[in-house]
Amino acid sequence: MMQGVPMRSLLSLGRFTRFWRTLAFVALSAFIVTVGSEKVFWYIQGVGSGWDPVIAVSIYIIPVLVGLWFLARGGTGLPGVVLAGAALGWVMEGVFTPELYGDGPLGPFLPGYFAGWHGLLSVVTLWYLFRKWTVARNRRQLGRVAAAIGVFWGWWSMYYWLPDTINDPELANMGFDAGVWQADKFAVYAFVFGTGLAAAHWLIGYVWPERWEPTRRWTVVTLVVAALISTPVLAAVPWGPAKLGSLLGIVWWANRKRQAGEPTVFPALRGRPPPANVAPILLMPLTASLSYAALLAVRPSDAFISIFSFWIPTLSVAIGGGAAVVWAVRSRRRTTALDVAATARTRDRSPQNQQPGRASGLPQGNTRWRVAPKRGRLKQ
């Protein structure tokens, strides 16, 4: 202990530092997710004022906390990340908006779509895989995937060139800049958030936790805030809580038999990568700007845009997201079952559970057998 500094002050300082490090980690994670969940599709939101990203991050903090809660129970493999991302998407679209309930109480399309959009794109790719590759110094793989996402970003943006979206009064009332942007305007937008994404991956290394174990207080606060926010949304959809609860229950059930102390993804992603390791992320806004400019020069027909820039990507995301959730649930159930069986075998073989004489291989239950005193063999 430092001379002259009371122990209570040191403990208070330690708790204060941990709190702000945790808050910074959650906020940076929320920003990374926001880029994938909002900015890659909703380019008509524009850059906005300086407060717009802060508001978006503040909204996404609750879904991110839910995702991290499930991630802390999802093991070290990709299935746990897929399920955590799906849970994040369902909370975002079922608590903050009623979009999850647009296909009815039993509809699987929108749950799969949001598991693909928020889960596979934002959490699995932009948050988990990008972080994994930056820590591992795998710049080539990071650059390839970032460039591919950038091409998809520019391609998907054509949806807002359709007359129905340009003239949508709801988008206008929300203050969105709907319409066909010039290539340089889109490039500025893409690089603002692409650079922000790279910076977030660099900064998050300084606050990355070695492990994530949400306390009961964090869990209760998250649930209370989510319940308050969801009240107006779920009040309009009487069966909404059942659908949302069932989807989150599937994720919980997939991890239900996990072993206490099971490792998670957090330790493997810990590290402070240099700026050169996150620089390949900038290929994402670069290829997005180039693909947008090329498509703007060609200017496909409205029918082509509707089919190839909206329906095919939308169906692909929904089918891919649903299939990924099914695969992840089966994988986690199989993994936890194997872990339970291995633990049971280990417990049965432990010395505490061995009956007297069994470890030496002597027959049990027949007192007529004894060890010959000199020959070292069983003798009747």
N, C-alpha and C positions, 0 to 999 in steps of 0.2 A: 504494500500500500504506500502511496505517495505520502511523504511526511507533511503533516499539517492539513491533509484533505480527509474529511470524515468518510467512513465506509458508505454511509447512506448517500452522500453526494456522488460518490463514484457509481453506485448502483443506479441512481437516478439518471446520471449522465449516460450510462450504458443503455438503459431502457429508452432514453430519448433518442440516442443514435440509432438503435435497432428499429424504432418506430419509423423514423424518417427514411432509413435505408429500405425498409419494407414498402413504405408508401411510394418511394421513387421506383422501386422494382415493379410494383403493380401499375403505376402510371406509365412507365416506359413500355411495359407489356401491352397496356391498353392502347397506346399510340400505334404500336406495330400492328395490332389487330385492326385498328381503325383504318389504317392504310389499305389493308386487304378488303375489309368489309364495307368500306364506304368509298374511298377515293379511287379505287381501281374501277369501279362501276359508275359511281355518281360524279362524273367529271363536271356535270352542270352545277354542282355545288360551288365550284370555283375555289379559289384560295381563301376568299373571305377576309374578314378582319383578323387581327391577332388573337381575338378571343374565341373564334370559331373552333380551332383545333382543341383549345382547352375545354370547351363545352363538350365536344365529341368525346374526348378522353374521359371526362367526368362521367358521362353517360355509360361508357363501356367498362368502367371500373367494376361495377357489380357483376356483369356477366363474366368478366375476367376472373374475379374472385371465385365464382362458382366453378369455372373451368380449372383453376388452380387447385381447388378443393378436390375435384375428381382426379386431377393429374397426380396429386400426392398419394392417391390410392390405386394408381394405374400401372405400377411396375416400371420397368426400364425400357420396355419395347414400344414399338409404334402403335400397337392396338390401344394402349392406354391413352396415348396422345390423341388418336382419332376420336375416342369416346369423350374425352375432355373437350375437344373442339366442338363436337356435336352438342354437348350439353350447353356450352357457351352460346352457340347459335340459337338453340331452342329457348333459352332464357331471354336472349336479346329480342327475339321476334315473338315471344309469348308473354313477356312481362312489360316491356317498354312499348311494344306495338302489338296489334292483334293479328299480324300477318300469318302467324302459325296456324290460325284457325280458319283460314280462307278455304280449305278443301274439306271442311266438315270434321266431325269428331273422330272419324276413323280413317281419314284420308292420309295416305303415306307420302304423297308427292311433296308437299311443302316441308315436312320434317326431313326428307331426303335432300331437298334442295338447300335448305339452310345448313344441314350437316356438311354438304359439299362446299357451299359458298363460305360460310363462316369457319367451318371446321377444317376442311382440306386445304383451302386456299390461305386463310388468315392464320390459323393456329398451326396446322401441320407443316405448311410450307414456309410462310413468312416468319413465323415465330420459332418453331422447333428446328426444321431443317436448315434454315439460314443460320441460326445460332450454332447448330452442330457443325456446319461446314466452316464457319468463321473461327471457331475454337480449334478445329482440327487443321486449319490452314489449307483447306481444300478449295482453293480459289477457282480452279478450273470448273469443278462441279457447280459451285455457287454461281459463277458467271454464266454457265450454260442455262441453268434453270432460271436465273434472273432475266436473261435475254428472252427466253421462251415466254415467261409471264408478261414481259413487256409487249411482245407481239400480240398476245392474247388481249392485253389491256387496250391497245389501239384498235384491235378488231372488234371487241365487245362494245367499244364506245360508239360505233356506228348506229347502234340502236337509237340514240338520241337525235339522229338525223331524220327519223321518220316523221311525217306530218302529224300523226296522232300524238306524239310526245312533244313536238314543238308547240302545238296548240293546246296542250293539256292545261286547263285552268288551275288544277290543283298544284302543279309544279310552279306555275307563275305565282300563286298565292304564297307558296313557301319561299319565294324569293330566289328561286333557282334561275340560272342563266341558260334556259333551254334554247337549243338551236345548234346550228352547225358552226363550230368555232374555226377560226383560222389556225393554220398549222403552228405558227409561232406562239399563239396564245395557249394552245394545248401543250406545247413543249415547256413553256414556263410553269404551267400547272403541274405537269408530270415531274419535272426536275425539283420543284419545291418539295413535293411529298416523297419523291424517290430519295433525295438527299436527306430529308428528315428520317426516312427509314434506315438509311445507312448510319446516320449519326446515333439513332436510338440503339442500334445493335452494338455500336462502339461504347456508348455510355452505360448500357445495361450491365456490361462486364464489371463495372466498379461497384455495383450493388447486388450482383447475382448471389442468391442464398445457396449455401452448401446443401441445405435441405429445406423443405417447405412443410411445416407442420402447423396448419391453422389451429389457433387456440379456440377454446369454446367461446371466448368473447368475440373474436373475429367472426366465427360462424353465426352466432346469434345476431350480431349487428347486420351481417349480410342478409340473413333471412328476414329480419324485421324491415330493413330498407326495401328489399325486393317485394315484400308483401304490401308495403305502403304504396310503392310505385305501381304495382299491378292491380290495385283495387279498381280504378276506373276502367282498365282494359278488361279484366275478368268479369266485372259487373255486367258488361254488355254481352258476354258469352258465358251462359250458365254452365256449359259443359267444358269450358276452357281449363279449369283447374284439373279435371280428370285427364284430359289429353296431355297437358304439360307434365302432370305428376306421373303419368304412365311412361312417358318418354324418359324422364329423369330417373324413374324407377328401373328402367332397363339398364341404364348405365350403372346405377348402384348395384343391381343384381349381378352384373358382369364381374364386378370386383368384390362381391360379398364375402367370398371365402379366402381373401388374400391373407397372407401370413403377417403377423405383427412384426414390424421392423423390416418389411420387404423393401429392397432398394428402389429408388425412383430415378427419374431422368435428371434430376437437378444437379447431383454431383458431377456427372459427366459433362454437363454444359457450363460448368464454372470455369472462369478464366477471363483474362483481359486481352483480347486480340488487338494487335496494332491496327491503325487506320488502313494499312495496305490490305489487311484481311477482309475488311468490309467494303473496300472500294469496288469489287465486282458487282455489288448490288446496284451501282449506278448504271450498269448495262440495262437494267429494267426500265427506267425512264427514257433512256436513249432509244432503245428499240421500240418503245411505245410511241415516242414522237415520230420516229421514222415510219413505222407502219401506219400511223394516223395520217401523216402527210402523203404517203403513197396512195392510200385509199381515198383521200380527199381529191387527189389528182385524177384518179380513175372515176370516182363517184358512181358506185354501183346503183342499180335501180332499187326502188323501194321494196319490190318483191324479193329481190336477192338479199337485201339487208334484213328483212323480216325473217326469212328462212335461215340464213347462214350466220347472222349476227345476233339473233335473238332466240329463235326456237331451238335450233340445234345446240348452241351452248347451254341454254336453259335445261333442256332435257338431259344433256350429258352430265351437267352438274348434279341434277336431281338423282339420276340413276347411279352415278358414281358415288354420291354421298350416301345413298341408301345401302348400296352394296358394301361400301367401306364400313358402315356401322354394323351390318350383319357379320362381316368377316371379323371385325374387332371384338364383338361380343363372343363369338365362338372361340376366338383365340384366347381371350382372357379367361373364359370358363375352363378351357383345356389347360391353360397354364396354372391356374389356381388349383385345379383338381390334381395335377401332377405334383404341385408343391405340397398339397395336403397329404398325398400318398407317401411322398418322400419323407415328410416329417413324421408320419406314423411309423414308417419302417425304422427310421433313426431312433425313435422313442422306444420301439420294441427291442432294439438291439443294445440299448444303453445298459450299463452295468446295474443301474438301480432297478431295472425291470427283469433282470436275469434271476431265475430261481437258483437256489444253492446247488452247486454241482453241475449245472447245465453248461456253464462256460467251459468246463474241462472236458465235456463230451461224455460224462459218465451216464449210464442208464439211470432213469429215475423210477421210483415206485417199486423196486424189487430189492429188498434188503439182503437177499441171499448172495448178491454179488459184492465182492470186495477186491481191493487191489492187492496183488501178491506182493509181499514185503520186499523181495529181492529181485524178482524178474520184471517188475514193472508192467504186468499184464493182468487182465481180469481173470479171476479164478473162482470156480464154483466150489 
